[in-house]
């Protein structure tokens, strides 16, 4: 089917909004990668697919985090957004627009949807007993109350839902609640709250569940919640609270879960205004665009019940599909910084090429609601075996035979191998469309095996120049087709592959077309991964009580910075070349870029942990660590010895 005759689809896609009180972890990246692959696939398949997301900024946690750091909430969310965007970029997440829920667009739409619901008789008020922390003098939001789940009796569950049985409940149903702010038992205190009449939307929700695309286990769970009886939804919170004030309701603010999903539409509106597009063409009920949400299983209740009920009462279109994924574990364990099984996304990007993580996730992702384990040994083995040993190996071994033919690939190839690879195109497209990425990856690697087998069996190293070039030309055309198949997963690596082939990035319709250009010299695109060892973080009590023998083992030395320089591709690191007296010279990568310009550090004395085991980073070998301190606002300050210290001296 040609580009002119293809019936293009129009799609809007979102992933869940990351919360704006901390940096992104690898679980955020899992969801963003799953979504980004689907978006890139749709566009590569000649559809029009827009990807909107935003930071989720409102609520008590942001307010308290800002207080802790000595910032205003606005300052905090601005800093966090910058960090989030930079981290997403490292992993190749290609948003059409990334916005914020603390925006004029979100305020406008939230008030509009609320007013519409109110005019339709769906808004009521009633006095409730709410948990109140007498020590902190504030009503407690759900995330600052822990207790026992009223459904399954699991302990240490938050007030808005159970992480074990996934039940949603009101906070007053929690058994033996405790304030996580003061570790005291909260009291019940009266407060008038505003409610959305969710029970009256029961039939509308059932209709939505029958028409939208959701996984069967999610549909069954949502029906179970509906059949158990829907309750009125509390959409207000009392001051102090960081969020939007409810119209005509002093000291009452929209609950974060009301305006958070509205952030999807607000991000689209922000983009549409900047591009002179009417938002009604994107997200109103008569829109041509399909709406698809990618979310984690812990928020399926809000997206499957509250969200469609809220939208159905407005002029905005309901989602056509909601795709739910499981949680991410690390080496078989739930990720936890305190247990040494947690790592932030920006840190992981300094250890390994982030695109290899995209591939690993794709090799595990399917259309089921299953947890995914990031096993680091398996990760290294899979990247080295699949990407280096199979896929890129085709280009590496074939390029030398083409170079002997003046870098010219042969054309008019009659190859059963290429016909077989081309015949898999529709299957690959279907697997991407249905989010069965692991099956697509497996099929692509099977084709890579066949190409390598073809090279081995035809022994181009034993042939004359033209025959060898013919064999290599078949292999490189196959490599071209595999690159097209892998492009949604590996946008950066395949971009290098297309550059090597002297061919522009291509869509699926180019599979089956022959390369006709001279190719460029092949330069290695990806290096083999070494074993990854994450340093386990000790418990705080252990960190505060080392013995004298442990302290003596730390060799602190005065070092002089010979040269400092920027590190290409690193947002936080500077490369320091140090002189350490009799110990010679050392190279250290230090996370001080935000505070210092390289030229200001030359000849400066610093304190070096000289006997720290060298660490192989993505950017090179780091042979120690320089000491620095930080303040509550995130400022970084190098620790320097007093005047008179000499490089190489041991610090006592």
C-alpha positions, 0 to 999 in steps of 0.5 A: 500500500503506498503512502498516498493510498494508505488510510492514515489514523490520527492518534493522541497518546499519553503516559502517566504523569510523573510526580514533581517531588523527586527525580525519575526512577527506572519504573518511570522509564519503563512506562515512557519507553513502552509508550514511546515505542508505540508512538514511534511505530505509529508515525513510522507506519504513516499514521499521525500520532501525538504524544502528550505528557506533563509533570503532576505537580499538585498536592501536599507532598510537593508542598512539604518537599518545597518547605524542606528544601527552602523553596516555593512549590513553584520553584521546586516544580520548575527545577524538577521539570527541568530534571525530568525533561533532561532524563527523558531525553537521555532515553530518547523519549520523544514527547510532542509536548511535555507540560505541567499540571500547574498551568493556566491551561490545566486550571482553565480546563479543570474549572470548566469540567467542574462547572459542567459537572456542577451544572449537570447536578453531579456536585454535592457537599457534605460534612465529613470526619477527616483525619487531622494531625494535631502535631502538624496542625493540618488535615492529612492527604491520603499519601500521609496516612498509613494503616491496614487495608480494609479489604485484604488486611495488608499493613502499611498501606496508604489512605487512597488504595492498597498496593497489595490487592489494588483496592481503592477506598476512602481514607476513613476506612483505613484500619489503625491509621498513623500520620507519616508526618509525625508518626502520631495517631490522627484524630477525626475532625469535621470538614465540609467537602465537595463530592462528584456523584460517581454512582450516577455514572454507573451505566456510563462507566459500563458502556465505556468498559464495553467499548474501549480497548482494555486488557481483560484482567483490567476490565474484570477488575473494574467491573468488580469495583463497579459491582461492589458499589461505587461511592461518591468521589471526594474531589476537594482538599482543605488548605493548606494545599498546593493546587487550584482553588475550587471556584466559589469555594474559599480554602477548598482545592481540587484534589490532585487526582481531579486535575492530574489526568486533565493535565493530558488535555492541558498539555495538548492545549498548550501545544495546540495554541503554540501551533495554531490548532483548535483544541476542539479538533484534538480532544472534543467528543467529535474529534477524529483522534483516537485517545490512548493512555499507557499507565501502571496497574496501580492507577487503573482505578482512577483511569478506568472509573473516575476519569471516563465518568468525569469526561462523560460529563464534559465536552471532552472525548473519552479514551479509546484505549487504556493499556496497563503494565505491571511493576518493575523489579531489579534482580527479582526484588522490589526496587528500594534505595535503602536495600540497594535495589533502587537506582535513579534513571539519570544514574543508570544513564551514566552507567550504560547507553540508555538506548540499550535499556530501551531494547531490554525493556522491549525484549520483555514487554508484552500486552499483558499486565505483568511485572517486569524484572530488570536482571542486570546479568541477563541485561548485559548478556542480551545486549551483547548477544543480540545487538552486538553479536547478531544485529550490528555484527551483520554490518561489521562483517559485511562492510569490509567486503563492500569497501573492497568494491569501492563502497558500492552495494550491488543491486538487482539482487535475487535473494530468497533471504530478503524475500523472507525478511520482507514477508515478515513486515506485516507480522512485525507491524501487527506485533507493534500495534498490539504492543507485543514488543517481546515477540517482535524482538524475538522475530527480528533476532531470528532474522538476524540469525538467518542473515549471519547464517547466510554469510557463514554458509556463503563464505565471502572471504573465500570469494573474489571481490565481486562475488563477495560484494554480492553476498555482503550486499544481500546481508546489508540489505537485510541489515537495512530492513532489520534497522527499519523494524528496530527503529521504534525501539532503537531510534539513535542506534538505527540512526547511526545504522542508516547513516552508515548505509548512506540512507535516510531513516525509513518507514515500513514501506521501505522494507523490500526496497534495495539499497542503491547508494555507496555506503559509508565506512563502518564505525562501531556503533555500540560497544559490548557491555561489561558486568554491571555492579550497583553499589548497595546503599547501607542503612542510615544507622550503619552509615552513622556508626563506622569503627576506627578500623574502617575509618583508617582504611579510607585514604584521603589525599590532597590533590591538585586539579591539573585540568577540568573539562566538560564531559560530552553527553553528561549533564552533571559531570566534569572530568578532573585530571588530578596530580596526587604527588607520589601517587601520580596522576588520576582521572576522576568524574565528579558531579559538580558541573552545576556549580563550577566552570572547568576553567575556574578549577585549574590549580585548585586543591581538593580532597581525594578518596584515593583508595576507592576502587576504580569505576568504569563509567560510560564516559571512561574510568573514574579513579577515585572521588573528590569530596564535596558538600551540598546544601538544602537547595542542591548547591555543590561545594568542593572541600578544599584544604587550608593554605599550605597543604601539599598535593599528595599529603595524606589527610589525617 
